[in-house]
């Protein structure tokens, strides 16, 4: 790379993608693999397996989310607000210099970012606190089912949001203009893909 900025930009983008794989990979593991598995385990097996499995998986899950968010915000500033020579302001990727309005590329990024931030919030302020309380025995037995249900609901929500979110992140470089039909297409494709994966998650991978 010819300059420091380009090198830093590449490293931050690489970190963003790597952390995103860790985060979303664990999200899919929980929803496509672990949830069906837990339904087949008896209480004794859960007490033996879960204390070893879940804390490790949840650590990678939540810190993958945090690093993805932070690296993504840095990338956003570098791409859309850094004009060069140590100066900051709206770049041409954010505001079209001819039309004087936000670009379609930026619209897609904002769409993906909003969903990503919602997902990050759900991880750190709903899913992780609930799972931590359950794993450490701080939830009374009579309230545990409700806490598990709430954690699952927000985990499912994140799973469904991840499809449209990833579309929004990829669209700026590969899709182009944003319109209501294209936005609807992104949401429908993402939700359908996740729905189909969840529906088949309990049926695949069985040895015959």
C-alpha positions as CSV (number, residue, x, y, z in Angstrom):
1,X,0.0,0.0,0.0
2,X,1.4,3.4,-0.9
3,X,0.4,5.3,2.3
4,X,-0.5,4.8,5.9
5,X,-4.2,5.6,5.5
6,X,-4.6,2.8,2.9
7,X,-2.9,0.3,5.2
8,X,-4.9,1.3,8.2
9,X,-8.1,1.2,6.1
10,X,-7.4,-2.3,4.9
11,X,-6.5,-3.6,8.4
12,X,-9.7,-2.1,9.9
13,X,-11.8,-3.6,7.1
14,X,-10.2,-7.0,7.6
15,X,-10.8,-6.8,11.3
16,X,-14.5,-5.7,10.7
17,X,-15.1,-8.7,8.4
18,X,-13.2,-11.2,10.7
19,X,-15.1,-10.1,13.8
20,X,-18.4,-10.1,11.9
21,X,-17.8,-13.8,10.9
22,X,-17.1,-14.6,14.5
23,X,-20.3,-12.8,15.7
24,X,-22.7,-13.9,13.0
25,X,-21.2,-17.4,13.0
26,X,-22.0,-17.8,16.6
27,X,-25.4,-16.3,16.2
28,X,-26.2,-18.9,13.6
29,X,-24.6,-21.6,15.7
30,X,-26.9,-20.8,18.6
31,X,-30.1,-20.6,16.5
32,X,-29.4,-23.3,13.8
33,X,-27.5,-25.8,15.9
34,X,-27.7,-25.2,19.7
35,X,-31.4,-24.6,20.0
36,X,-32.5,-27.8,18.3
37,X,-29.7,-29.7,20.3
38,X,-30.9,-28.4,23.6
39,X,-34.4,-29.7,22.9
40,X,-33.0,-33.2,22.7
41,X,-30.9,-33.2,25.9
42,X,-32.1,-34.3,29.4
43,X,-31.4,-32.1,32.4
44,X,-28.4,-34.1,33.6
45,X,-26.7,-33.7,30.2
46,X,-27.5,-30.0,30.1
47,X,-25.9,-29.5,33.5
48,X,-22.8,-31.3,32.3
49,X,-22.4,-29.8,28.8
50,X,-23.8,-26.2,29.0
51,X,-21.4,-24.8,31.7
52,X,-18.5,-25.9,29.5
53,X,-20.0,-24.9,26.1
54,X,-22.1,-21.8,26.6
55,X,-19.7,-19.5,28.5
56,X,-17.0,-19.9,25.8
57,X,-19.4,-19.5,22.9
58,X,-21.0,-16.5,24.5
59,X,-17.6,-14.9,25.0
60,X,-16.8,-15.1,21.3
61,X,-20.4,-14.1,20.5
62,X,-20.5,-10.9,22.5
63,X,-16.9,-9.7,21.8
64,X,-17.3,-10.5,18.1
65,X,-20.3,-8.2,18.2
66,X,-18.3,-5.5,20.0
67,X,-15.3,-5.5,17.7
68,X,-17.5,-5.7,14.6
69,X,-19.4,-2.5,15.8
70,X,-16.3,-0.6,16.7
71,X,-14.4,-1.5,13.6
72,X,-17.5,-0.7,11.5
73,X,-17.9,2.7,13.0
74,X,-14.2,3.5,12.4
75,X,-14.6,2.4,8.8
76,X,-17.7,4.5,8.4
77,X,-15.8,7.6,9.5
78,X,-12.9,6.8,7.3
79,X,-15.1,6.3,4.2
80,X,-17.8,8.9,4.7
81,X,-16.3,11.6,6.8
82,X,-12.5,11.7,6.2
83,X,-11.7,14.0,3.3
84,X,-7.9,13.7,3.6
85,X,-4.9,15.7,5.0
86,X,-6.3,15.3,8.5
87,X,-9.6,17.0,7.7
88,X,-13.0,15.7,8.3
89,X,-16.3,16.4,6.7
90,X,-18.9,14.8,4.4
91,X,-17.2,13.0,1.5
92,X,-18.6,12.3,-1.9
93,X,-19.6,8.8,-0.8
94,X,-22.0,10.5,1.7
95,X,-23.2,13.5,-0.2
96,X,-23.5,13.6,-4.0
97,X,-21.6,16.7,-5.0
98,X,-23.8,17.3,-8.1
99,X,-27.2,16.7,-6.4
100,X,-26.3,17.9,-3.0
101,X,-28.1,15.0,-1.2
102,X,-27.2,11.8,0.4
103,X,-26.0,9.1,-1.9
104,X,-27.7,5.7,-2.5
105,X,-24.5,4.0,-1.3
106,X,-24.8,5.9,2.0
107,X,-28.5,5.0,2.3
108,X,-27.6,1.3,2.1
109,X,-24.8,1.7,4.7
110,X,-27.2,3.5,7.0
111,X,-29.8,0.7,6.6
112,X,-27.2,-1.9,7.4
113,X,-25.7,0.1,10.3
114,X,-29.1,0.7,12.0
115,X,-29.8,-3.0,11.9
116,X,-26.3,-3.9,13.1
117,X,-26.5,-1.5,16.0
118,X,-29.9,-2.9,17.1
119,X,-28.4,-6.4,17.0
120,X,-25.3,-5.3,19.0
121,X,-27.6,-3.7,21.6
122,X,-29.6,-6.9,21.9
123,X,-26.5,-8.9,22.4
124,X,-24.9,-6.8,25.1
125,X,-28.0,-5.6,27.0
126,X,-30.5,-8.4,26.6
127,X,-29.1,-11.7,25.4
128,X,-25.8,-11.8,27.3
129,X,-27.2,-10.5,30.7
130,X,-30.0,-13.1,30.5
131,X,-27.6,-15.9,29.7
132,X,-25.1,-14.8,32.3
133,X,-27.8,-14.7,35.0
134,X,-29.0,-18.2,34.0
135,X,-25.5,-19.7,33.9
136,X,-24.6,-18.3,37.2
137,X,-27.8,-19.5,38.9
138,X,-29.0,-16.0,39.7
139,X,-32.4,-16.6,38.2
140,X,-34.9,-18.3,40.5
141,X,-36.1,-21.7,39.1
142,X,-39.7,-20.4,38.6
143,X,-38.5,-17.4,36.6
144,X,-35.9,-19.3,34.5
145,X,-38.3,-20.3,31.6
146,X,-39.4,-16.7,31.1
147,X,-35.8,-15.5,31.1
148,X,-34.8,-18.2,28.5
149,X,-37.8,-17.3,26.4
150,X,-36.8,-13.6,26.4
151,X,-33.2,-14.4,25.5
152,X,-34.4,-16.7,22.7
153,X,-36.8,-14.1,21.4
154,X,-34.1,-11.5,21.0
155,X,-31.7,-14.0,19.6
156,X,-34.3,-15.0,17.0
157,X,-34.8,-11.3,16.3
158,X,-31.1,-10.8,15.7
159,X,-31.0,-13.8,13.4
160,X,-33.8,-12.4,11.2
161,X,-32.3,-9.0,11.2
162,X,-28.9,-10.4,10.1
163,X,-30.2,-11.3,6.6
164,X,-31.3,-7.7,5.6
165,X,-28.3,-6.3,7.6
166,X,-25.8,-8.2,5.5
167,X,-27.6,-7.2,2.3
168,X,-27.3,-3.6,3.3
169,X,-23.6,-3.9,4.0
170,X,-22.9,-5.5,0.7
171,X,-25.3,-3.5,-1.5
172,X,-23.2,-0.2,-1.6
173,X,-20.4,-1.9,-3.7
174,X,-22.5,-4.4,-5.6
175,X,-26.2,-3.3,-5.9
176,X,-26.3,0.5,-6.5
177,X,-29.4,2.6,-6.2
178,X,-31.7,2.3,-3.3
179,X,-35.5,2.4,-3.9
180,X,-38.5,1.1,-2.0
181,X,-38.6,-2.1,-4.2
182,X,-34.9,-2.8,-3.7
183,X,-35.2,-2.2,0.0
184,X,-38.2,-4.5,0.2
185,X,-36.3,-7.1,-1.8
186,X,-33.4,-6.9,0.6
187,X,-35.7,-7.4,3.6
188,X,-37.7,-10.2,2.0
189,X,-34.6,-12.1,0.8
190,X,-32.9,-11.8,4.1
191,X,-36.0,-12.9,6.2
192,X,-36.9,-15.8,3.9
193,X,-33.3,-17.1,3.9
194,X,-33.2,-17.0,7.7
195,X,-36.7,-18.5,8.0
196,X,-35.8,-21.4,5.8
197,X,-32.6,-22.0,7.7
198,X,-34.5,-22.1,11.1
199,X,-37.2,-24.3,9.7
200,X,-34.6,-26.9,8.4
201,X,-32.2,-26.6,11.4
202,X,-33.8,-29.4,13.3
203,X,-33.9,-31.7,10.3
204,X,-30.5,-31.5,8.8
205,X,-27.2,-33.1,9.9
206,X,-28.7,-36.4,11.1
207,X,-26.8,-39.6,10.5
208,X,-28.8,-42.3,8.8
